[in-house]
């Protein structure tokens, strides 16, 4: 069957999308869910164990507290209270911890440590998955069982003030609420004042049962200036005053003979050493949990806080308020809270928690008998015997000792079941992942084998469908695939998504995959005798380095250390690449004297030598940079060396990774107050170099706009206090920088508009030469607008990173890629390597905590979701984006210079030649999702392998589409 290149590529793309969907479905673990009804009810609580023929008691322990006040201080680290600075910054809270009626704990939060998943963990007791990080930007309503719904359903009146994430998660649950936007990190004052202003009137009222306060100011200060900022101390003192006010009000309003009140001080997550959060470092996952109530015994001194899980708060609060535990909760109650209750009530609390955990474990784990379930059943039987003695009126010491042993047995069973359920989150659907990955691999091999035919003049591909279906290997593969599928789906311990599909659909997929494999086999046989030989596929030393480096990087991610320190891999590959390029330069200028036409004259895929010589005569690198032809050789020799020097400087600018991220670097030194003058000079020089490198290919209007825009960038950094103006004598900032940032945005839009206008004009020009000139200028103007936006979003100490990026791009383009005649594939992979390295040069890592959220609010006075998300993502991936945009401009310009015979309408097809580069460097790189370093690393390796296969397949797909049209 003969198919055109575009039809064949579209068919392969469809299979690729199915494989990606199946892989991602297996990669993201499905949270543990109960098979029972959607919400727990008091009527569903198990009966109190009782041995013998006596009727079981259905006694539900009474509530321990009348009112509950939950104070959640966002990003409150445990050392802010329990550390050496606790007495200075939070004296009243520290006094309660040391001498008051309280229980203190260090609650461990599970990654991802961002707000919405942590709130879900606190209220549902379940552990959210990776996908909740994306949902954090637009939190949907919580549909699963949670303590907020249970409290409302039981008639409790709930009031909430603070982060409006709660309002989105629990709509119509609060009797009264006032939400504040959590994403506008530039505000750390009003966002807390809007919460505190309600306190005086609310604390005097008696018409509420639960009060929830979520303070955001501390988290915003962390994002702006880090945990060691001078703003941290005053904010902690402010929070301490709030705690003192609430505690005093609760004590004064407690009446004689009524239930005591409970005040809970907690946090959703901590704060990293850079002020962000989201990862798994100790400062991010360690949060304080302080329970304050007259019910507890008064302390006599500071005790070491015990370790608990953050999800333990949900079942503890539920049982303390006489509510059912959420069905999907994996937490276990905190025993210290129930110490003052009677022994019977304590055992009853543990029994209800154990019954809920055992039910969830039985529904989610086929091997539930091994994970504390049998231990709980034994404890339950012992509990029944204890209850029989208790109901018979036995008051001997033996009964008390038996009850204490039973308490310990219950606690051990709860711990085992909770740990087993928590591990469920890390279980990946490996079978679905492998099936999806095999589909992508088959598509990639099929595209590679079909490339010689697709790139020929006929632009058609011969697909041996009939031969594949009639071959004996096809039936053998079908039998083998079906056997494996039945074996896996009938013996797997965990459920697989691919196994959950209808058997007819699964077997159809197996038949299709077998036919695809047979087609590959037949294609290989046909192409051995075909006229489409692979004589032009010979690999040079540089090709071998690029291929082995890319594959080696993927394989390296099978070890946790290489995931945590992935930047070291890219730094090594980049240095090796520079040495290989230096070798090629030396070979070209000092060893080889190539004669035109030796190798290229028979290659149908390369432009003719005459066309290339004409192009080089018109577009000389020496002419563009204003240097003599004799100097080109020495500039080409110095380019790899200068690139090495720039990369070494940038490595010292921002420490990243895990092992050495805490060490001081140049950015810490530059951002200190004593070196602001040095930072100002460095920023000014970097902006000047950026202008000189970018403006060469722009029109006069764009040059003026670029110059004014870069001046506005410096003005913005001076306004926010990062750098100094020469006439600025005081340290006080001129403004908040909103006006200056918007001033720059105007010039960015103007440059982009000018570039797009030139691109559109190039399509209607009657002169081919003028059309090519306008098209090239339009592309580079769009690129300059992107550069200006990056300069605005980058912090002042990162401006040298941008300048070095542009310098390397300019030198490599003019003296390496052009002069050494590197083809599009080599240039694409080099851009990909540089883009990945510059992602880490910015200070990013595989930890989400390194994402700088504050850049999403440059020029904004309030939170607006669309621009905030765009700016944050754009700044995070600025390195790969810049190299991708440069690749688009470079390949398009080089195609025009090498193929002057193309008409005006071929611009879009010429641009398609560079579209694979965009997908290769930007789109799929962003989809990598930069996994958190706490995840299982074998799936990380599979994901990186999947990333490599997908990007290669997408590049080939657009190459086929372009060939069919041209």
N, C-alpha and C positions, 0 to 999 in steps of 0.2 A: 504494500500500500504506500503510495507516494503522497506526501503531505507537504504543503508549503512551510517555510520556516516559522512563520508567525503562528499558524495553526498548531504545528508540532510544539512550539514553545508554550502556547496557551494551555495545551493539554498537559504538558509537564508541570506548568505552574499550578494547575488545579490539583494535581496529585501532591505537589509540594505543600499546598495550603492544608490539605487533609492530614498530611503527615505532621505538620507543625501543630495543628489543632489537637491531634491525638497525643503528641509529645507533651504539650503544655498541660493537657488534662491530667496526665500522669505525673507531671513535675510538681504541680501545686497540690499538696496534700489536702484531702477533704477533712474538715474538722470533725471531731467525734460528736455524734448526735445520738440521742436516745430514740428508741422505737416507740415510746409511749406517746400519750397525747401531748399536744403542744405546750400545755402549762400544767404544773403540779397543783394539786388541791389538797386541802386538809383531810378530806375524806380518803385520799390515796395513801396517807401515812400508814406504815405497817403497825400492826398490833404489838403491844409490849410483850416480849418473850415470856412465856410462863410454861413450865413443865407440868406434866400430869394431865388430868382430865378437867381441871378447873377452867372456866372460861377466861380467855385472854383479856387483859385490860387494854383499853384503847386510850389510856391517859395521855394527853398532850401536855407537856410541861408548860407552865404559865410563862409569860414574857418576863424578862429580867429587867427591862428598862421601859420607862414611860416615853421619853423623848430621846431622839438621836440628832445630834448636830455633826455633820461631816464637813470638815474643812480640808479641801484638797488644794494644796499649793503646787502649782505646776512646776516641774523641774527641781523640786526640793531634794537635794542630795542628803544622804544620811549624815555625812560629816558636817553639814551646816548646823546640825543640832548636837549630835553625839561627838563631834570632833573637838579639837582644841579651841576653835573660835566660837563654839556654841554658847559659852557663858557671856561672851562679849556681844554677839549679835542677837541672840535669842535668850536673854537672861531668865525671863519668866517661864518659858517653856522648859528650859534646862532645869530650873528649880522644881517644876512639877515632875520631871523625869527622875530627879534625884531624891526628892523628899515628899512628893505628892502621892495621891491615891491613883496610881496609874500602872499600866503595863506598857513596856517599850519593846519594840521589835524592829528588825531590819527586814523589810519585805522585798523579796527578790522579784523583779519584773522580768518577764520573758521578752526577748526580742521578737518583733520589731518594737522598739521603745518610742513609739509615737502616740499621740494623745488618744485618738479614737479607739485603737485596739486595746489600750490600757483601760479606758473607761469600760469597755465591754468586758474585760477580764475582771474588773472590780465589781461589776454588777451582775454578771452571769456566772462567774466562776469558771468559765471556759477559757481556753487559750486560743486567741485569734491567730490566723495564718498570715502568710506573706501578702495575699491579695488584699488584706485589710489596709495595707499601706496606701494602695491606690484609692481605696474607698475613703481614706482619711480626708481627702480633699472635698468630698461631698458625701457626708455621712448619711447613710440611709437609716430608716427606723429599724430598731432591733425587734425582730419577730420572735426570737427564741425566748425561752423562760428566763426571767431575771428578777432580782430582788425588788426593783422599782415597781414592776407590774404587780408582784405579789403584795407589796405594801399598799398600793393603791386599791387592789382588789379586796383587801381585807378592811378597807374603810379608813386607812390612815391618810392624813392630809399632808401633802408634800409641797414644800416651797423650795425654789431653786433660784440662785443668783450666780452669774458668772459665765463661763465659756458656753457659747450657744451650741456647741457640739452636743451637749446634753439635751437641748431642746429638739434637735434634729433626731437624735437617737430615741428619745422617749416623748414623742408628741402626745399631747392631751393627757399626760401623766401628772402634771404639776398643777396644784391649785392656784399657784401664783409663781410667776417667773419673770426674770429680766436678763436676757442673754446679751453677751458682748462678743464681738468678733475676735476670734483667736489668732487669725493669720496676719493681722497688721502688727508686725513685730516692732515697728518704730515707736509704738505707744506702750509705755510701761507705767504710766501714771493714771490716766483716766480709766484705763481698763480695770484697775483695782478700785479706784474711787467709786466707780459705778456699782461695785458690789458692796463696799463698806457703807455707802450712804443709806442702805436699807436696814442696817443692823439695829440701830436704836429703836426704831418703831416695831420691827419684827420680834425682837427679843422680849418686848413688853406684852406681846399678844399671847393668847392662849388657844388660838384656833388652828394650830398646826402640831404635827407629830414628828415630822422629819424635815430638817433644814439642811440643804446642801449648798455649799459655797465653793466655787472654783476660781481661785486667783491665778492670773496669768502674767503679772508683771515680772516676776522672777525669771520665768522662761524667756520672756522677750529681752530682758537685760542680758541673759546668757547668749542669745543669738546675736546681739549687737556687739558686745564687748567681752564675753567670756566669763568664767566663774571667779576670776580674780580681779574683776573690775571694781573700781571704787564705788560703783552704784549698788553692788551686792549688799554691803553692810547696811546702808539705810533702808533698803527694801526688806531685809530680814527683820530689822527693828520694827518696821511698820507691821509686818505679819505677826510679830510677837505681841504688839499692842492689841491687834485684833483677837488673838487667842486669849489674852488676858481679859478683854472686855466680855467675850462670850462665856468664858469660864466663870467669871464673877457673877454674870447674870444667871447662869444655870444654877449656881449654888444658892443664890439669894432667893430663887423662886421654887426651891424644893420644899414641899410641905411635909409635915410629920405624918408618917404612916403610909405614904404613897411610894410608888416605885421610883428609884433614882433615875437620873438622866445620864446619858452617855455622850461624850464628845470624842470624835475620831479625827485625829490629825494624820493625814497621809499625803501621798503624792502619786502621780501617774507614772512618772519616770524620773530619772536623775539628769545629770548634765555632764557631758564629757569635758575634757580639759580644754577643748576649743570652744565650749559653750553650746554645742549642739547636742543632738540626741538621735536615737534611732538604732544604734548598734548594740553591741554586747559587752562593752568595756565595763569594768567594775563600777566606776562612778555613774554610769548610765542606768545600770540595773539595780543598784542599791538605793532603796528609798526608805524613809522613816515611817513607822506605823506606831502611833501612840494612842492608846485607849485610856481615857480619863473618866472616872466615875467614882462617886462615894461608895459604891458597892465594893470596890477593890480596897485591899489593905494599904495603909500608908507606908511608903518606902522609908528606909533608914539610911540609905546611901546609894551612890551610883552603882548600878549593876550592869554587867555586860549584856547588851540587848541580844535576845535570841533571834535565830534566823527562821523566817516563815516565808511561804510563797504568797505573792500578791493575790492569787486566786483564793486563798484561804479566808479572805475577809468576807466574801459573799455568803458562804454557808454559816459563818460565825454570826453575822448580822441577822440572817434569816432565822436561825434558831433562837438567838437572843430576843427577837421580837415575836416569837411564836409563829413564824411563817414557814411554809414548806421550802425546802432547798430547791434551787433551780435544777431542772432535770439534767442539763448538760454540764453541770458544775463538776470540775475535777479537783476542787479544793477540799481540804479537811478542816474541821473546826479547830480554833485555837484553844487548847485546854485551859489556859490561865484565865480566860474570861469566865469560865463556869466553875471556878474553884469554890466559890461561896455557895453554890447550890448544893442540895443534898446529894448523897451518893446515888440514890435511885434516879434522880433527875440527870446527874452526870452520865450515868450509864444509858439512860434513855436518849439523851442527846447524841451520844456516840453511836447508838444503835440506829437512829434515824439517818445519820450521816453515812454510816456503813451500808445501810440498805440502799440508799440512793447511789453510792459509788459502785456497789456490786451489780446493780441493775444496769448501769451504764457500761460497766466493764463486760458484762455478759452479752450486751447487744453489739459491742464494737470489736471484741477480741475473741477469736475462736479458741484461743488457749487461755481463757480467763481463769481456769482452775489453778494455773501456775503462779498467778500474780496476786496473791493475798486473798483470793476469793474463798478458798477452803479454810484459811485461817479465820476469816470473818465468820464463816458458818460454824466453826468450832466455838468461837467466842459467843455467838448467838445462842448455841445450845447451853453453854456454861451460864450465860445470862438467864436462861429460862430456869435452870436449877437454882440459881441465886434468888431469882424472884419468888420461887416456890418457898424457899426458906424464909424470905423476907415477909411474904404474905402470911406465913404461919406464925409470925411474931417472934422469930428467932432474933435475939439481940446480942449474941455472943461475939467474942473477939474474932472467932473463926469466920463469921460472916463478913466482918470488916476487912480481914486480910484477903478473903476470897474476892471481895469487891475490888480491892486495890489491884490484885493480880489481873482481874478481868478488865479493869481500866487500861492497864498496860497492854494486854492482849488486843484489845480493841484499837488502841493507838497504833500498834505495830501493823495491824491489818489495814487500817486506814492509810497509813503511810505507803504501804506496798501497793495498794490499789490506786492511790493518787499518782504515784510515780509511774505505774504502768500506763495509766490513761494519758499522762503528760507526754510519754514517749510516742504515743500514737501520731502526734503532729509531725514527727520527723520521718514517718514511713512513706516513702514514695512508691508510686505505682510503676515499678521498674518494667513490668511486661509491656504496658502501654507505651512507655518511653522508648523501649527498644524497637517495638513495631513501628512507631512513628519515625524513628531515626533510620530504620532500614529502608523505609519508603523514600526518604529524602536522599539517602545514599544511592539507591537505584536510579532515581531521577538524575542525580548529578552525573553518574557514570554514563547514562544514556545520552545526556546532553554533550558530554565530552566526546563520546564515540561518534555522535552525529555532527560534530562541529565541522569536519572537513567538507561534508556534503552541503551543509547549510551555508557555509561561507563561499561556496563556489558560485559561478555565475547563474546557475539554475536556481539556486536558493530553495532547493527542495530536499526532503529527507525521505529515504526509503525505509519504512518500518515493516519488518518481517512478521506481520501478525499471524498469517496463515501457517507459516512454518513453525511458529512458536506453539500454537495450539495443537498441532498435529505431531509434535515431537514427544518421544518417550520421557525425556527429563521433565516435561511439563506435568505429566501425571504423577511421576515420582515426587516432585516438589509439592504438588497438591496433597499427596498422601502424607508426606513428612510434616508439612505445615499444619494439617488438620490434626495429626497425632500430637504435635507439640501443644496446639491450642487446647485440645481436650485434656491433656495431661496437666497443663498449667491451671486451667480453670476448675478442674475437679480436685486438685490437691493443694492449691495456694492457701496459705494461712490468712492472707489479707485479700479483700475483694479487689479485683482489677476492673477498671472501666471497660477495657476491651472485652473482658469476659461478660460484662453486664449487657453488652449489645445482643440483639437477637441472633441466634445461631445461624440463621440463613444469611444475615448481613455479614457476620464474621467470616463464614465460609466463602462468601462472594469476594470479600477482601483478600482472602488467602488465594483464591483462584486468580484474581487480578495480579497479586504480587508474584505468583508463580509464573504467569504469562510474561510479566515484565522481566523477570530474571532470564527466562528462556529467550526473550527478544534480545537481551544484552548478549547472551551467548551466541546467538545466530549473527548478530551485528558484528561481533568480533571476528567471526569466521569470514563473513562477507568482505569486511574491510581489509583483511589480509591479502585478498586477491583483487582488491578494488584499485581503481586509478587514483583514488584519493589517498595518497600515501602521507606519511607523517614526517617527510623529509625536512619540513621547516619547523618541526617541533623539538629540535635538538636543544638541550638545556645547557646554558652557560654556567660558569661558576656562580655568578650572581643569582641566576634562576634557582640553582640548588640551594643557595643560602636562604632565599626568600621562601621557598617551599618548606624546607626543613625547619626554618625559624617559626613559620606560622603553625605547622603541625606540632612542632616541639612545644610551643607555648600552650597549645591545647592539651597535650599530654601532661605537661607540668602541673596542671591544675587538678591532678588526681591526688595531690598531697596538700594538707591544710596549710603548711608553711608557705607554699607557692601561691595559695589563694590570698593569704593575709599579706604577703609581700609581693604581689603580682607586679608592682611597679619595677622591682629589681629585674624581673625577666625582660621587660620592655627596655629598660636602660641598657642591659647587656646586649640585646638584639640591635638596638640603635647604634651602640658603639661599634659592634661588629660590622654593621652595614656601612658605617663611615669608613672603616678600614678597607672593606671590599671595594668601595667606590674609589678610594685613594689609589688602590692597586690598579683599577681600570684606567684612572687618569694617567698614572705613570706609564702604563702599557701603551696608551694611545699616543702620548706626546714624546716618549723616549725610546720605545721598543718597536712599535708597529708603524709601518708606512703603507696603509691600505690604498689600493688602487680602486677607483670608482668602478663598480659593477662586478667586483669579485664574488660577492655573496648574494647581493640583493636582486640582480637582474632577472633571475628566474622565479622570484617569489611573487605570486599573484596578490598577496595580501599587503605588500608594502608599496609605497609610491615610488615612482621611477626616480632614478638618480638625477636626471635632468631637472625634474620638477623640484627635487630637494635642493639642488644647487641654486636654482632660481629663487627658491624661497629663502635660502640662507643669504643670498645676495641682497634680497630686499629687506629681510628682517635679521639684521646682525645683532648678536648679543652685545658686541662691543659698541655698536652704534647706539643701542638703547641705553647703555649705562655710561656712555661717553668715555670709553677707554680705548686705547690703541689695540690693534689686533695682536701685537706681540705680547701685550700684558694679559691677554686672555688665558694663555697657558699657565701663568703663575697664579692668576685668580682661580683657575680651575683646580690647581694643586692645593691652594690654601683653603678652598671651600670645605672639604671634609675636615680639615684640622680646625677651622673656625667653628664648624658645627659641633665637633667634639668639645671645644672649649665652652660654647654656649650651653650645651647639655650638662656639662659638669657644674657650671654656675647655677643653672636652674635646679639641679638636684639639691644644692645647698640652700636654695631659697625657701623651699617648703618641705619639711619633713612629713612623710606620710606612711601609710601602712599601720602596723601594730607594734612591732618590737622597738622601733626608734622614734615613734611619733611624739613621744613626750620630751625628746631632747630639744634643746634650743636650736634655732636655725636663724638664717638671715632675716626672715620675716619678723620673728620676735624682736630681734635687735632693731630693725628699722621702725617697728611700730611702738617702741618704747618712747616715752615723752622726751628723753634726752637726745634723741637722734631724729627729731622731726625735720630739722634743716636738711640733713642728709637725704631723708626720704623725699623731701620737696624737690631737691635738685635732681635726684634720680628719676622721679616722676616726670619732671619737666623735660629732661633729656630723652626719656623714653617716648613721650608724646611727640617731641620734635623728630625723632628717628622714625616713628610711625608715619608721620606726615610725609617725610622724604621718600619713604619706601612705597607708599600707597598712591601718592598723587601723580606718579609718572604717566599713567595710562588714562587719566581722567580729563574731562573737559575743564575749561577755565572756571565755569560756574561751579562745578563739583569740587575743584581745588579750593576755591574760596569758602564754600560751605564746609569742606573737611577741616580747613584751618580754623574757622570759627567754632566748629563743633568740638575740636580737640581743646581749644581754649576754654570752651564751656565745661568740658570734662575736668580740667584743672580747677576751674572755679567751683564746680560742684564739690570736689574733694576738699577744697579749702573751706567751703561753707560748712561742711559736716565736721571739720576739725582734723582731717587726716594730714593735710599739708598746709603750708603757709604761703601767703602772698608776700612779696617783698615789702609792701607798705603796711602789712598787718603786724602790729606790735604786740597786741594782747592775744592771749590764748583763747579768747571767746570767739565762738563761731559767728559768722555773719548772719546766717539763716539756717533753716533746716535743710536747705538744698533743693527743695521742691521746684522752685522757679528755675534754678540753674539746670536741673535735670530735664525739665520740660523744654528749656531753651535748646538743649542738645537734641532732644527727640525731634524737634522741628527740622533741624538740619539732616538728621538721619532719614526722615521721611522725604525730604527734598532730594537728597542724593539718590535714594531708591527710586523715586519718581523719575528723575532724570535718566537713570540707567534703563528703566523699563521703557521709557519713551524712545530712547535710542534703539533698543532691541526691536520695538514695533516698527520704527521708521526703516530699519534695515531690511524689513520684509517687502517694502514697497518701493525701494530704490531701483531706478532703471540701470544704474551703473553697478556692475558686479564688484568693482574695487571699492567704491564708496559704501556699498552695502556691507561688505566684510569689515571695513574700518569701523562703521557705526556699531555693528554687532559686537566686535571685540571691545570697543570702548564701553558699550552698554553693560556687558558682562563684568568688566573690571570696576565699573561704577557701582553696580550692585554689590560687588565684593567689598568695595571701600565703605559702603553703608553698613555692611555687616561688621566690618572692623571697628567702625566708630561706635556701634552699639556695644561691642565687646569691651572697648576701652571705657565706656561709661559704667558698665556693670562690674568690671574688675576692680578689686580694692587697689589702693595706691601702690602697695608693695608688689602686686602682681602685674603692674604695667610693664616692667622689664620682661616678663614672660611673653607678653604679646609682642613686644618689640623684637625679641629674639626669634619668635615664630615667624614674623614677617621677613626678618633678615635671612633666615635659613631658606625660606620659600623662594626669595628673590635670587639668592646665589645658586641654589640647586637648579632652579628653572633655567637660568641663563647660562651656566657654565658646566652643568652636569647632565641633566636630562636632554638638553638640546645637542650639546657638543658630542656626547657619547652615544647618541641615537638610541636611547632606551625606548622600548616599545610601550604601548598603553598598559599592558598587563604589569610590567615591571614598575612603571610609574604609579599605577594604582596601588599596588601592594606597599610601595615605599610610603605613599601618602597615608595609607592605613597604619603603618608602623609609627610614623611620626605623630599622627593624630592620637593614637593610643598613648604614646609616651607623654604628649603634652597634656592629656587628660590628668595624668599624675603629676606633671610639673606644676599644674595649677594648685596642687595640694589636695586633690581628691583621692579617694581610695575605694575599696570594695565595701566600705562601711557607710551606711546611709547617714551616719552622724556627721560626715564631712560635707554634706550638702549645705551650702550657705543660703538659708531661707531669706535673709535680710535683703538680698539683691532683688527679690520679687517686688519690693516696695519702693524702688528708686523712682522718684518723681510722683508717687502716689500719696494722697493725704488720707485715704481710707482703703479698706480692703476691697479689691475688685478681683474676683476669682480668675477670670480669663487672663488678663495681663500678668497677674502675680504668678500663675502657674507657668506661663510662657517664659517670662523673664528668668525664673528660677531654673527651669530646664535648659534654657538657652545658655545661661552662665555656666551651669554645671558641665555641659557638653560643648563648651566653646572651643576647646582644642580640636576634637574631631570635626566639628562643624567648619572651622576655619580651613582645615586641610582639605575637607571635602569640597568646599566652595572654590578653593584654589585649584583643585583638580578639575572641576568643571570648567573654569576659565582657561586653564592651561591646555587641556585636551581639545577644547573647542577651537582655541586659537591655533594650535599646532595642526589640527585637521584642515583648517582653512588654508594655512600656509603650504601644506604638503599636497593638497588636492584643490588646485585653483580652478579646476574645470567644473566644480559643483555649481549648480544654479542657486537662485535666491531661495526657492522653496525647500532646499535641502537643509536649511538651518535647523529646523526642528529635528531632522534625522541626525544631523551632526551633533546636536545637543543630546540625542538619545545615546550616543556613544559614551557620553559622560554620566548618564543616569545610573548605570551600574555602579559607578564609583560612589555616587551619592548614597545609594542603598548600602553599598559595602561598608562605607565609613560612618554613616550617620544613622540611618533607619534601624538597621539590625543591631548596631552598637547600642543604640538606646534601648532596644528590646531585650538586650542582654540582662537588663534589670539590675546589674551590679549587685549580686546576691550578698546577703549578710554572711559574715565569716563564721557564724555559728551553725550554719546549715551543714547537712551531710555532704561530704566532698566528692563522693563518687557520682551522685547526680550533678554536681557542679561540673565535673569533667564531661559528663554526657551533654550537659547544656552548652559547654564551650565547643565541643565537637559538633553539636547541632548548629551552633552559630556559624562555625566555619563552613559547614556543608550548605547551609541556607544562603549565605552571602555569595558563595561561589555559584550556586544554582541561579540566583537572581541576576548576577552579572551575565551569565551565559544566556539567560532568558532574554534580556534586553539586547544582547548582541544579535541573537537570532531575529528578533523583531526588526531591528534596524537593517539587517542584511536583506530581509524580505522586501523592505520598502525601498531601499536604495538600488 
